[in-house]
Amino acid sequence: MSAKKEPCVNGEALEILTQLLTDGYMYTGKKRNTLRFLQRLFPVIKRAQFKGRSIYYLKDKNKQALLEMMKQDSSRIISYQELAKMTKVFNTSIEMQQKRAFLGKNKTRKSMKTRRIDIQQNQIQQEKQSKIDDVLGRFLHSEVLRSSSSESSY
């Protein structure tokens, strides 16, 4: 009778498992076979692939793995739709602020900026117009006084 051999984690597999437990994720690279072996032994290890890149991560560290994958995305053009696909791959979600920060859209919208500038310019124009009206009012008032005083003297 031969005894059934229990799987053993040692050497490189133990080092990879330790790193995976420490970081919560690990890119596949040349360690694919070892990571697959570990995934068979430990069902909490998950694998996700996006745009040709594979990452192994712990089930409870899916958000951390997603954020790392977002950092490693080399394309300069990415959209909310691609981010949505990424979050589905990792079965998690991220806050809008993190999405906007990643996409570089934390700036205020141009339309809001131009609207504020327009409001400020309107306020400045109204102030200038009121000053002009005040000066003209005084000037016209003094002209009316002069003309009425000149009429009465004749």
PyMOL commands that set and color helices and strands:
alter all, ss='L'
color gray80, all
select helices_A, chain A and resi 12-23+29-41+59-72+80-89+96-103+110-153
alter helices_A, ss='H'
color red, helices_A
select strands_A, chain A and resi 25-27+45-50+53-58
alter strands_A, ss='S'
color yellow, strands_A
deselect
rebuild
show_as cartoon
